[in-house]
Amino acid sequence: MSLPYPPPYQDLATLAEHTTLAPRTIEEWVKLGKLPTPKVREGKRLWKWKEVERYLDGDAGAVSSAPDQEAERIKNATRAAAGG
């Protein structure tokens, strides 16, 4: 069995390895909107590599202005503010 490389979804440690960024830098760039917001599934944060790759290729506008990402960011912020 052969798995795709890089993995289509990556956790923070794997993303840090593939981008050569420190985990702390990734966290900060997400807060600043320089990297896409991760998807959260069962408490695990996962970044879609294609979205990260678009940013790294210089097409950051496609990442930061994606309506689904913005909706996800607002939903997550609302949940955090509500304490859940």
Contacts in CASP RR format, 6 or more apart in sequence:
PFRMAT RR
TARGET T0000
AUTHOR 0000-0000-0000
METHOD contacts of the structure
MODEL  1
MSLPYPPPYQDLATLAEHTTLAPRTIEEWVKLGKLPTPKVREGKRLWKWK
EVERYLDGDAGAVSSAPDQEAERIKNATRAAAGG
6 14 0 8 1.000
6 18 0 8 1.000
6 49 0 8 1.000
7 14 0 8 1.000
7 49 0 8 1.000
8 48 0 8 1.000
8 49 0 8 1.000
8 50 0 8 1.000
9 39 0 8 1.000
9 46 0 8 1.000
9 47 0 8 1.000
9 48 0 8 1.000
9 49 0 8 1.000
10 18 0 8 1.000
10 46 0 8 1.000
10 47 0 8 1.000
10 49 0 8 1.000
10 52 0 8 1.000
11 44 0 8 1.000
11 45 0 8 1.000
11 46 0 8 1.000
11 47 0 8 1.000
12 23 0 8 1.000
12 26 0 8 1.000
12 27 0 8 1.000
12 38 0 8 1.000
12 45 0 8 1.000
12 47 0 8 1.000
13 23 0 8 1.000
15 21 0 8 1.000
15 26 0 8 1.000
15 47 0 8 1.000
15 52 0 8 1.000
16 22 0 8 1.000
16 23 0 8 1.000
16 26 0 8 1.000
18 49 0 8 1.000
18 52 0 8 1.000
19 26 0 8 1.000
19 52 0 8 1.000
19 56 0 8 1.000
21 29 0 8 1.000
26 35 0 8 1.000
29 35 0 8 1.000
30 36 0 8 1.000
30 37 0 8 1.000
30 38 0 8 1.000
33 64 0 8 1.000
34 55 0 8 1.000
34 60 0 8 1.000
34 64 0 8 1.000
35 47 0 8 1.000
35 52 0 8 1.000
35 55 0 8 1.000
35 63 0 8 1.000
36 47 0 8 1.000
36 48 0 8 1.000
36 51 0 8 1.000
36 52 0 8 1.000
36 55 0 8 1.000
36 63 0 8 1.000
36 64 0 8 1.000
36 66 0 8 1.000
36 69 0 8 1.000
37 69 0 8 1.000
37 72 0 8 1.000
37 73 0 8 1.000
37 76 0 8 1.000
38 45 0 8 1.000
38 46 0 8 1.000
38 47 0 8 1.000
39 45 0 8 1.000
39 46 0 8 1.000
39 47 0 8 1.000
39 48 0 8 1.000
39 72 0 8 1.000
40 46 0 8 1.000
40 76 0 8 1.000
51 63 0 8 1.000
51 66 0 8 1.000
51 69 0 8 1.000
52 63 0 8 1.000
54 60 0 8 1.000
54 62 0 8 1.000
54 63 0 8 1.000
55 63 0 8 1.000
63 69 0 8 1.000
END
